[in-house]
């Protein structure tokens, strides 16, 4: 499904279909400035991915967007986004704790140096 949506023309077709109710291939092709055959090939890829359905009626072919498939794609992307957010948050905590630990060690080392200098001065 994502491969079908990766093409910019097909993505634009899907976006346009959201606002239209069962347009025909002729109607869509006139809006895109490409041939009916070109539009049909793109729509057949989308139909194979079950993003649209094509319904021939007489000489025309009507296009129906299948929002259920897009919803499934959206849910898959949301799941991937959550996984990445968890991983990035874990990485952030790790980096912050590492930096805090290094800062603490550097502060302790500086204090030790100051203590040695003071004791050397006392001698």
Order of alpha helices (4+ residues) and beta strands (2+ residues): alpha-alpha-alpha-alpha-beta-beta-alpha
